[in-house]
Amino acid sequence: MTLDQIQVLQTIIKTGSFRAASQDLHRAQSAVSYAIRSLEDELGFKLFSRDQYRPQLTPQGRAFIKKADDLICQYTELEETAEFLKLGHEPVIRIAVSSLWPLPLLVRALKDFKKLYAQTEIKIIHDVLSNDEQLLEDRADIAFGTIFNDQALLVVKDLFEVKMVAVCAAGHPLTKFKNKAPDSELARHPQVIMSSTGGSNRSGGIINPANVISVQEYLTKKTFLIEGLGWGLMPEHLVAEEIKKKSLVTLTQKPYLAMTRIARHSQRELGPCGKFLWNYFSNGQKGKLK
């Protein structure tokens, strides 16, 4: 059985006759007939009933062509993938995304990305404070969010600032300070913090290291805060609705500004897919926080 025989079979079904198929394929009708006869001999059953003017698929033929169509579809996809890889496009793009990063920005970028690179698999690595480790240890191709560059081995570009607001539950004792809680009072209450998912044990903005609850993603942190387990810094875009509904209350007047960045390893060149994402966020306004 050959792919050519199956393509001839499909063409006969599409055009309705052996003669029309020969014209469509630019082959002699005898060559088309021979291809089908050889296939039938190999399969051990007839694909077409030739009792009528136009060839009709036998029950076995209908069952066979259904699977054959799937095979041709897969083959076409394989050809497209081979062409895609020949052009140097990455089969997989690994993206380390800090918990700080606004997800709507990533969604918007990936929608545009998939229009151009449908064959590339996207692997998202959720990270807290160790995006540099993901890049340095070759677990990610590109990183978004909080980026440290202690070893100066990364190419890093600042993008935009995210407002971090100190919040607690509406019934928490700290609310009595009415948006002016001093550090001395904050230190007396548990602080819910984000700790690194990597091996660096980093954490930021801690008032009292002896009085913390460590988590590794913001959904858990926000839930803990709403339930009154402590106070903590949250990206404003993640708690704006809760502040509006007053299930969370701000504790200080001035927010802390956290810089978000894009980064890659300086010694590993990005392919076309990685370059698309790099340029998407580092050039123009598409990748900006609105």
Residue frames as qw, qx, qy, qz and C-alpha x, y, z in Angstrom:
[[0.000, 0.889, 0.459, 0.000, 0.00, 0.00, 0.00],
 [0.441, 0.084, 0.016, 0.893, 1.34, 3.43, -0.93],
 [0.036, 0.550, 0.311, -0.774, 0.32, 6.98, -0.20],
 [0.153, 0.222, -0.499, -0.824, -0.04, 7.54, -3.93],
 [0.190, -0.275, -0.903, -0.270, -2.66, 4.77, -4.20],
 [0.115, -0.592, -0.665, 0.440, -4.70, 6.34, -1.40],
 [0.047, 0.491, -0.038, -0.869, -4.47, 9.77, -3.04],
 [0.175, 0.007, -0.735, -0.655, -5.69, 8.24, -6.33],
 [0.179, -0.445, -0.876, 0.054, -8.59, 6.66, -4.43],
 [0.050, -0.595, -0.399, 0.696, -9.51, 9.99, -2.89],
 [0.091, 0.330, -0.351, -0.872, -9.40, 11.71, -6.28],
 [0.166, -0.210, -0.865, -0.424, -11.76, 9.14, -7.83],
 [0.158, -0.594, -0.735, 0.287, -14.25, 9.71, -5.02],
 [0.060, -0.559, -0.123, 0.818, -13.89, 13.49, -5.31],
 [0.157, 0.305, -0.471, -0.813, -14.27, 13.63, -9.11],
 [0.737, 0.205, 0.298, -0.571, -16.82, 10.81, -9.43],
 [0.928, 0.363, 0.035, -0.077, -15.09, 8.63, -12.04],
 [0.786, -0.217, 0.305, 0.491, -11.81, 7.05, -13.08],
 [0.509, 0.567, 0.302, 0.573, -11.73, 9.20, -16.21],
 [0.112, -0.941, -0.059, -0.313, -12.24, 12.45, -14.32],
 [0.696, -0.662, 0.192, 0.200, -9.62, 11.39, -11.79],
 [0.767, 0.094, 0.294, 0.563, -7.10, 10.72, -14.56],
 [0.275, 0.764, 0.187, 0.553, -7.67, 14.23, -15.90],
 [0.408, -0.899, 0.027, -0.159, -7.36, 15.77, -12.44],
 [0.747, -0.521, 0.317, 0.262, -4.13, 13.84, -11.76],
 [0.360, 0.778, -0.423, -0.294, -2.78, 14.31, -15.31],
 [0.332, -0.294, 0.892, 0.089, -2.33, 10.57, -15.73],
 [0.396, 0.036, -0.750, -0.528, -3.54, 8.00, -18.19],
 [0.757, -0.264, 0.049, -0.596, -6.83, 6.38, -17.16],
 [0.886, 0.075, -0.457, 0.037, -5.10, 3.00, -17.36],
 [0.361, 0.312, -0.596, 0.646, -2.58, 4.18, -14.72],
 [0.432, -0.308, 0.309, -0.789, -5.41, 5.23, -12.39],
 [0.903, -0.078, -0.186, -0.379, -7.18, 1.89, -12.90],
 [0.741, 0.219, -0.569, 0.282, -3.96, 0.00, -12.27],
 [0.036, 0.383, -0.550, 0.741, -3.31, 1.88, -9.01],
 [0.658, -0.223, 0.237, -0.679, -6.74, 0.94, -7.65],
 [0.925, 0.082, -0.321, -0.184, -6.58, -2.64, -8.92],
 [0.542, 0.320, -0.632, 0.452, -3.18, -3.12, -7.26],
 [0.228, -0.332, 0.498, -0.768, -4.52, -1.67, -4.01],
 [0.830, -0.113, 0.017, -0.547, -7.55, -3.96, -4.11],
 [0.839, 0.196, -0.504, 0.062, -5.32, -6.98, -4.76],
 [0.298, 0.324, -0.648, 0.622, -3.19, -6.10, -1.76],
 [0.424, -0.243, 0.380, -0.785, -6.18, -5.42, 0.51],
 [0.022, 0.071, 0.997, -0.011, -8.00, -8.57, -0.53],
 [0.230, 0.629, 0.692, -0.268, -11.36, -6.89, -1.16],
 [0.291, 0.551, 0.449, 0.640, -13.01, -4.64, -3.73],
 [0.124, -0.295, -0.260, 0.911, -13.09, -0.92, -3.06],
 [0.380, 0.283, -0.135, -0.870, -15.53, -0.13, -5.87],
 [0.580, 0.358, 0.727, -0.085, -18.54, -1.83, -7.35],
 [0.022, -0.312, 0.491, 0.813, -18.31, -1.40, -11.11],
 [0.266, 0.424, 0.863, 0.063, -21.86, -2.60, -11.92],
 [0.194, 0.875, 0.375, -0.237, -23.11, 0.94, -12.52],
 [0.510, 0.785, 0.056, 0.348, -22.03, 3.74, -14.84],
 [0.007, 0.798, -0.404, 0.447, -20.17, 5.51, -12.08],
 [0.545, 0.081, -0.765, 0.332, -17.99, 3.57, -9.63],
 [0.588, -0.658, -0.048, -0.468, -19.66, 3.13, -6.23],
 [0.015, -0.495, 0.771, -0.400, -17.77, 2.39, -3.02],
 [0.661, -0.219, -0.714, -0.075, -18.42, -1.02, -1.52],
 [0.629, -0.754, -0.111, -0.153, -19.18, -1.22, 2.23],
 [0.821, -0.273, 0.012, 0.501, -15.56, -2.27, 2.74],
 [0.452, 0.434, 0.140, 0.766, -14.47, 0.65, 0.56],
 [0.238, -0.825, -0.139, -0.493, -16.46, 3.14, 2.62],
 [0.759, -0.640, -0.024, 0.120, -14.90, 1.86, 5.85],
 [0.771, -0.007, 0.104, 0.628, -11.43, 1.96, 4.30],
 [0.293, 0.609, 0.150, 0.722, -11.69, 5.48, 2.88],
 [0.434, -0.864, -0.136, -0.213, -12.79, 6.84, 6.24],
 [0.751, -0.534, 0.137, 0.362, -9.49, 5.77, 7.79],
 [0.652, 0.268, 0.260, 0.660, -7.60, 6.71, 4.64],
 [0.044, 0.864, 0.173, 0.470, -8.91, 10.28, 4.89],
 [0.590, -0.803, 0.061, 0.056, -7.54, 10.48, 8.44],
 [0.802, -0.164, 0.247, 0.518, -4.17, 9.24, 7.18],
 [0.445, 0.564, 0.255, 0.648, -3.99, 11.84, 4.40],
 [0.235, -0.924, -0.097, -0.284, -4.93, 14.56, 6.87],
 [0.718, -0.631, 0.165, 0.245, -2.13, 13.46, 9.20],
 [0.732, 0.133, 0.287, 0.603, 0.30, 13.30, 6.30],
 [0.211, 0.794, 0.201, 0.534, -0.61, 16.84, 5.24],
 [0.459, -0.882, 0.044, -0.096, -0.04, 18.04, 8.80],
 [0.820, -0.320, 0.234, 0.413, 3.30, 16.21, 8.82],
 [0.568, 0.462, 0.252, 0.632, 4.34, 17.95, 5.61],
 [0.075, -0.904, -0.100, -0.409, 3.36, 21.32, 7.08],
 [0.674, -0.721, 0.124, 0.107, 5.32, 20.59, 10.25],
 [0.800, -0.017, 0.247, 0.546, 8.38, 19.57, 8.23],
 [0.346, 0.675, 0.194, 0.622, 8.21, 22.81, 6.26],
 [0.382, -0.896, -0.049, -0.219, 7.73, 24.75, 9.51],
 [0.770, -0.534, 0.196, 0.289, 10.84, 23.15, 11.05],
 [0.713, 0.303, 0.241, 0.584, 12.84, 23.63, 7.86],
 [0.117, 0.838, 0.104, 0.523, 12.31, 27.37, 8.24],
 [0.354, 0.264, -0.545, 0.713, 13.95, 27.21, 11.68],
 [0.517, -0.519, -0.020, -0.681, 10.77, 27.60, 13.73],
 [0.109, -0.307, 0.834, -0.445, 10.93, 26.13, 17.22],
 [0.459, -0.257, -0.811, -0.256, 8.81, 22.99, 17.81],
 [0.506, -0.663, -0.523, 0.179, 8.36, 24.11, 21.44],
 [0.129, 0.610, -0.190, 0.758, 8.63, 27.55, 23.06],
 [0.568, -0.430, -0.612, 0.343, 9.14, 27.51, 26.85],
 [0.041, -0.672, -0.023, -0.739, 7.90, 30.63, 28.61],
 [0.414, -0.290, -0.649, 0.569, 8.61, 31.33, 32.28],
 [0.173, -0.665, -0.278, -0.671, 5.92, 33.66, 33.61],
 [0.118, 0.077, -0.615, 0.776, 6.17, 35.37, 36.97],
 [0.110, -0.582, -0.788, 0.169, 3.06, 35.33, 39.15],
 [0.065, -0.557, -0.161, 0.812, 3.25, 39.13, 39.04],
 [0.045, -0.069, 0.587, 0.806, 2.67, 39.21, 35.28],
 [0.550, 0.301, 0.258, -0.735, -0.84, 40.31, 34.16],
 [0.507, 0.101, 0.843, 0.149, -2.28, 37.26, 32.39],
 [0.521, 0.752, 0.333, -0.228, -4.47, 39.25, 29.92],
 [0.132, 0.813, -0.447, -0.349, -1.23, 40.53, 28.34],
 [0.285, -0.297, 0.891, 0.194, 0.02, 36.99, 27.87],
 [0.544, 0.434, 0.707, -0.127, -3.29, 35.78, 26.46],
 [0.405, 0.850, 0.037, -0.335, -3.34, 38.62, 23.95],
 [0.012, 0.690, -0.656, -0.305, 0.21, 37.87, 22.83],
 [0.380, -0.104, 0.915, 0.084, -0.35, 34.12, 22.50],
 [0.586, 0.604, 0.481, -0.245, -3.47, 34.63, 20.37],
 [0.373, 0.850, -0.255, -0.270, -1.39, 36.64, 17.91],
 [0.221, -0.528, 0.808, 0.141, 1.46, 34.14, 18.23],
 [0.573, 0.127, 0.808, -0.057, -0.74, 31.17, 17.29],
 [0.589, 0.733, 0.145, -0.308, -1.91, 32.90, 14.11],
 [0.341, 0.784, -0.501, -0.132, 1.69, 32.71, 12.84],
 [0.162, 0.419, -0.883, 0.133, 3.11, 29.65, 14.60],
 [0.821, -0.183, -0.037, -0.540, 0.25, 27.18, 14.91],
 [0.881, 0.110, -0.457, 0.057, 2.63, 24.17, 14.94],
 [0.271, 0.416, -0.608, 0.620, 4.71, 25.40, 17.86],
 [0.608, -0.519, -0.596, 0.070, 3.83, 23.92, 21.23],
 [0.093, -0.709, 0.225, -0.662, 3.62, 26.49, 24.02],
 [0.684, -0.293, -0.597, 0.300, 4.90, 25.43, 27.43],
 [0.206, -0.800, 0.073, -0.559, 4.11, 27.83, 30.28],
 [0.610, -0.091, -0.605, 0.504, 6.25, 27.66, 33.42],
 [0.350, -0.861, -0.170, -0.328, 4.63, 29.46, 36.35],
 [0.649, 0.113, -0.392, 0.642, 7.32, 30.96, 38.53],
 [0.360, -0.921, -0.140, -0.055, 7.85, 33.06, 41.63],
 [0.263, -0.912, 0.306, 0.079, 11.07, 35.11, 41.86],
 [0.593, -0.392, 0.631, 0.312, 13.31, 32.60, 40.04],
 [0.706, 0.685, 0.108, -0.144, 12.84, 33.34, 36.35],
 [0.145, 0.806, -0.567, -0.089, 16.59, 33.84, 36.07],
 [0.465, -0.302, 0.831, -0.043, 17.15, 30.25, 37.22],
 [0.760, 0.427, 0.459, -0.170, 14.71, 28.99, 34.60],
 [0.533, 0.825, -0.169, -0.078, 16.77, 30.73, 31.89],
 [0.065, -0.738, 0.671, -0.027, 20.22, 29.94, 33.26],
 [0.489, -0.182, 0.848, -0.087, 19.42, 26.24, 33.68],
 [0.212, 0.148, -0.714, -0.651, 17.87, 26.06, 30.18],
 [0.161, 0.375, 0.886, -0.221, 14.38, 25.25, 31.40],
 [0.293, 0.821, 0.392, -0.295, 12.91, 28.29, 29.62],
 [0.560, 0.379, 0.328, 0.660, 13.62, 30.17, 26.40],
 [0.012, 0.492, 0.062, 0.868, 12.12, 33.50, 27.42],
 [0.325, -0.427, -0.710, 0.457, 10.87, 34.92, 30.71],
 [0.125, -0.639, -0.230, -0.723, 8.35, 37.58, 31.73],
 [0.599, -0.724, -0.325, -0.104, 7.92, 39.28, 35.09],
 [0.440, -0.850, 0.288, 0.015, 10.26, 39.72, 38.02],
 [0.861, 0.387, -0.188, 0.271, 13.79, 39.13, 36.70],
 [0.508, -0.775, 0.301, 0.226, 17.03, 39.01, 38.68],
 [0.752, 0.607, -0.187, 0.176, 20.31, 39.14, 36.79],
 [0.604, -0.750, 0.249, 0.105, 22.86, 38.51, 39.54],
 [0.749, -0.172, 0.467, 0.438, 25.31, 36.74, 37.20],
 [0.184, 0.705, -0.230, -0.645, 24.90, 39.27, 34.36],
 [0.272, -0.082, 0.878, 0.384, 24.25, 36.41, 31.91],
 [0.303, 0.616, 0.726, -0.044, 20.82, 37.56, 30.81],
 [0.059, 0.222, 0.303, 0.925, 19.59, 40.10, 28.31],
 [0.090, -0.581, -0.715, 0.379, 16.95, 42.01, 30.26],
 [0.022, 0.331, 0.260, 0.907, 14.63, 44.82, 29.25],
 [0.122, 0.298, 0.590, -0.741, 12.34, 46.81, 31.54],
 [0.004, 0.434, 0.748, 0.501, 8.72, 46.90, 30.37],
 [0.324, -0.621, -0.188, -0.688, 6.28, 48.45, 32.83],
 [0.021, -0.208, 0.713, -0.669, 5.60, 48.87, 36.53],
 [0.501, -0.448, -0.697, -0.250, 2.93, 47.01, 38.45],
 [0.301, -0.563, 0.282, -0.716, 1.38, 48.68, 41.48],
 [0.525, -0.150, -0.809, 0.217, 1.64, 46.53, 44.62],
 [0.388, -0.583, 0.049, -0.712, -0.81, 47.43, 47.36],
 [0.098, 0.090, -0.867, 0.481, -0.73, 46.34, 51.00],
 [0.599, -0.280, -0.287, -0.693, -4.11, 44.83, 51.89],
 [0.034, -0.024, 0.921, -0.386, -5.91, 42.84, 54.58],
 [0.159, -0.498, -0.830, -0.196, -9.42, 41.58, 55.22],
 [0.196, -0.657, -0.190, -0.703, -12.12, 44.08, 56.13],
 [0.697, -0.670, -0.145, -0.208, -12.33, 42.78, 59.70],
 [0.771, 0.094, -0.334, 0.534, -8.57, 42.62, 60.35],
 [0.458, -0.731, -0.252, 0.438, -7.18, 44.60, 63.35],
 [0.440, -0.144, 0.227, 0.857, -4.91, 46.62, 61.03],
 [0.115, 0.630, 0.542, 0.544, -7.91, 48.33, 59.39],
 [0.319, -0.842, -0.357, 0.250, -8.22, 50.64, 62.41],
 [0.423, -0.435, 0.171, 0.776, -5.22, 52.60, 61.11],
 [0.427, 0.806, 0.316, -0.260, -7.32, 53.71, 58.11],
 [0.704, 0.668, 0.047, 0.236, -4.83, 53.39, 55.28],
 [0.122, 0.844, -0.400, 0.335, -1.87, 54.56, 57.39],
 [0.927, -0.372, -0.009, 0.042, -0.64, 51.40, 59.13],
 [0.022, -0.845, 0.535, -0.005, 3.00, 51.93, 60.30],
 [0.621, 0.354, -0.699, 0.022, 5.64, 49.23, 59.80],
 [0.082, -0.285, 0.783, -0.546, 5.79, 48.68, 63.57],
 [0.677, 0.081, 0.407, -0.608, 2.14, 47.61, 63.55],
 [0.787, 0.388, -0.359, -0.318, 2.46, 45.59, 60.32],
 [0.324, 0.433, -0.816, 0.203, 5.31, 43.64, 61.94],
 [0.387, -0.175, 0.696, -0.579, 3.03, 42.51, 64.76],
 [0.797, 0.263, 0.300, -0.454, 0.71, 40.61, 62.40],
 [0.690, 0.003, 0.654, 0.308, 1.39, 37.66, 60.07],
 [0.290, 0.645, -0.316, -0.632, 2.47, 38.74, 56.60],
 [0.848, 0.283, 0.448, 0.015, 1.47, 36.50, 53.71],
 [0.016, -0.727, 0.479, 0.491, 4.40, 36.49, 51.29],
 [0.876, 0.458, -0.110, -0.103, 5.40, 34.96, 47.96],
 [0.529, -0.587, 0.568, 0.229, 8.47, 32.75, 48.15],
 [0.270, 0.552, -0.643, -0.457, 10.62, 31.56, 45.26],
 [0.956, 0.122, 0.093, -0.249, 9.68, 28.41, 43.38],
 [0.689, 0.542, -0.439, 0.197, 13.37, 27.91, 42.56],
 [0.813, -0.202, -0.388, 0.383, 16.38, 27.15, 44.74],
 [0.287, 0.484, -0.188, 0.805, 17.23, 30.74, 45.65],
 [0.366, -0.545, -0.652, 0.379, 14.81, 31.06, 48.60],
 [0.095, 0.166, 0.042, 0.981, 14.11, 34.64, 47.57],
 [0.103, -0.743, -0.659, 0.050, 11.25, 36.67, 48.94],
 [0.246, 0.324, 0.056, 0.912, 10.51, 40.36, 48.89],
 [0.280, -0.540, -0.111, -0.786, 8.98, 43.18, 50.91],
 [0.656, -0.393, -0.630, 0.136, 9.12, 41.35, 54.25],
 [0.240, -0.801, 0.132, -0.532, 8.56, 43.51, 57.34],
 [0.520, -0.540, 0.586, -0.308, 9.16, 40.84, 60.01],
 [0.489, 0.331, -0.781, -0.204, 10.84, 37.60, 58.80],
 [0.006, -0.061, 0.918, -0.391, 9.80, 35.85, 62.01],
 [0.394, 0.384, 0.599, -0.582, 6.10, 36.38, 61.34],
 [0.358, 0.371, -0.478, -0.711, 5.27, 35.23, 57.80],
 [0.768, 0.221, 0.579, -0.163, 3.12, 32.73, 55.89],
 [0.037, -0.450, 0.639, 0.622, 4.81, 31.68, 52.62],
 [0.741, 0.437, 0.470, -0.196, 2.87, 30.73, 49.48],
 [0.398, -0.217, 0.611, 0.649, 3.85, 30.27, 45.84],
 [0.093, 0.387, 0.628, 0.669, 0.92, 31.66, 43.86],
 [0.110, -0.127, 0.132, -0.977, -1.35, 34.66, 44.15],
 [0.591, -0.353, -0.486, -0.538, -4.72, 32.88, 44.21],
 [0.674, -0.344, -0.588, 0.285, -3.78, 31.17, 47.49],
 [0.304, -0.034, -0.294, 0.906, -2.36, 34.42, 48.81],
 [0.282, -0.267, -0.173, -0.905, -5.49, 36.38, 47.99],
 [0.678, -0.395, -0.558, -0.271, -7.71, 33.72, 49.59],
 [0.591, -0.245, -0.529, 0.557, -5.62, 33.77, 52.78],
 [0.102, 0.065, -0.138, 0.983, -5.86, 37.56, 52.92],
 [0.458, -0.338, -0.351, -0.744, -9.62, 37.62, 52.38],
 [0.746, -0.387, -0.539, -0.062, -10.03, 35.03, 55.13],
 [0.371, -0.873, 0.131, -0.289, -8.05, 37.21, 57.56],
 [0.931, -0.156, -0.114, 0.310, -4.94, 35.03, 57.97],
 [0.534, -0.389, 0.061, 0.748, -2.71, 38.07, 57.65],
 [0.283, 0.881, 0.014, -0.379, -1.85, 41.05, 55.50],
 [0.686, -0.076, 0.502, 0.521, 0.25, 41.22, 52.35],
 [0.112, 0.543, -0.324, -0.767, 1.31, 42.99, 49.17],
 [0.608, 0.390, 0.689, 0.055, -0.78, 42.18, 46.10],
 [0.193, 0.092, 0.484, 0.849, -0.68, 43.38, 42.48],
 [0.299, 0.271, 0.257, -0.878, -3.37, 46.01, 42.24],
 [0.512, 0.162, -0.502, -0.678, -4.91, 44.45, 39.11],
 [0.415, -0.072, -0.907, -0.014, -5.53, 41.20, 41.03],
 [0.203, -0.408, -0.741, 0.493, -7.39, 42.78, 43.95],
 [0.094, -0.087, -0.124, -0.984, -9.09, 45.82, 42.41],
 [0.522, -0.367, -0.561, -0.527, -12.49, 44.10, 42.51],
 [0.603, -0.400, -0.629, 0.285, -12.04, 42.95, 46.11],
 [0.239, -0.150, -0.255, 0.925, -11.02, 46.45, 47.18],
 [0.274, -0.207, -0.321, -0.883, -14.06, 47.87, 45.37],
 [0.650, -0.402, -0.559, -0.321, -16.33, 45.38, 47.17],
 [0.289, -0.690, 0.403, -0.527, -14.48, 46.07, 50.45],
 [0.970, -0.214, -0.114, -0.005, -13.65, 42.44, 51.14],
 [0.734, -0.043, -0.117, 0.668, -10.04, 43.70, 51.15],
 [0.129, -0.984, -0.103, 0.063, -8.86, 47.03, 52.57],
 [0.593, 0.564, -0.244, 0.521, -5.68, 48.93, 51.69],
 [0.688, -0.578, -0.264, 0.350, -3.26, 49.55, 54.57],
 [0.411, -0.418, 0.119, 0.801, -0.95, 52.23, 53.17],
 [0.348, 0.800, 0.143, -0.467, -1.52, 55.25, 50.99],
 [0.258, 0.728, -0.518, -0.368, 1.43, 54.81, 48.65],
 [0.985, 0.130, 0.088, -0.067, 1.68, 51.61, 46.57],
 [0.487, -0.512, 0.591, 0.389, 5.00, 49.86, 45.98],
 [0.642, 0.646, -0.206, -0.359, 6.01, 49.81, 42.30],
 [0.720, -0.222, 0.624, 0.206, 7.40, 46.50, 40.99],
 [0.292, 0.609, -0.481, -0.559, 9.18, 46.54, 37.63],
 [0.883, 0.186, 0.428, -0.054, 8.24, 43.80, 35.19],
 [0.014, -0.656, 0.605, 0.451, 10.84, 42.74, 32.64],
 [0.933, 0.338, -0.021, -0.123, 11.42, 40.46, 29.69],
 [0.285, -0.701, 0.643, 0.122, 14.59, 38.36, 29.60],
 [0.948, 0.288, -0.134, -0.031, 16.50, 35.72, 27.67],
 [0.787, -0.400, 0.242, 0.403, 19.89, 34.04, 28.05],
 [0.117, 0.857, -0.292, -0.407, 22.63, 36.12, 26.43],
 [0.147, -0.442, 0.826, 0.318, 24.36, 33.04, 25.01],
 [0.354, 0.293, 0.883, 0.096, 21.30, 31.41, 23.46],
 [0.144, 0.086, -0.344, -0.924, 19.85, 33.01, 20.37],
 [0.544, 0.336, 0.545, -0.543, 16.06, 33.06, 20.13],
 [0.293, 0.220, 0.802, 0.471, 14.43, 31.42, 17.12],
 [0.107, -0.332, -0.418, -0.839, 11.64, 33.07, 15.08],
 [0.483, -0.620, -0.589, -0.187, 8.98, 32.19, 17.68],
 [0.545, -0.511, -0.331, 0.576, 10.99, 33.56, 20.59],
 [0.247, -0.012, 0.148, 0.958, 11.87, 36.69, 18.62],
 [0.220, -0.546, -0.537, -0.604, 8.19, 37.28, 17.90],
 [0.541, -0.698, -0.461, 0.089, 7.39, 37.29, 21.62],
 [0.516, -0.318, -0.109, 0.788, 10.44, 39.41, 22.44],
 [0.110, 0.158, 0.296, 0.936, 9.52, 42.03, 19.86],
 [0.306, -0.624, -0.626, -0.354, 5.84, 41.87, 20.78],
 [0.517, -0.750, -0.357, 0.209, 6.55, 43.08, 24.29],
 [0.523, -0.417, 0.035, 0.743, 9.70, 45.15, 23.84],
 [0.129, 0.053, 0.390, 0.910, 8.49, 47.15, 20.80],
 [0.289, -0.383, -0.460, -0.747, 5.42, 49.36, 20.54],
 [0.407, -0.261, 0.364, -0.796, 2.34, 49.36, 22.74],
 [0.740, -0.084, -0.555, -0.370, 0.87, 45.89, 22.13],
 [0.705, -0.148, -0.640, 0.266, 2.56, 44.39, 25.13],
 [0.061, 0.308, -0.379, 0.870, 2.02, 47.28, 27.50],
 [0.154, -0.450, -0.801, 0.363, -0.11, 47.28, 30.62],
 [0.077, -0.509, -0.336, -0.789, -3.11, 49.56, 30.09]]
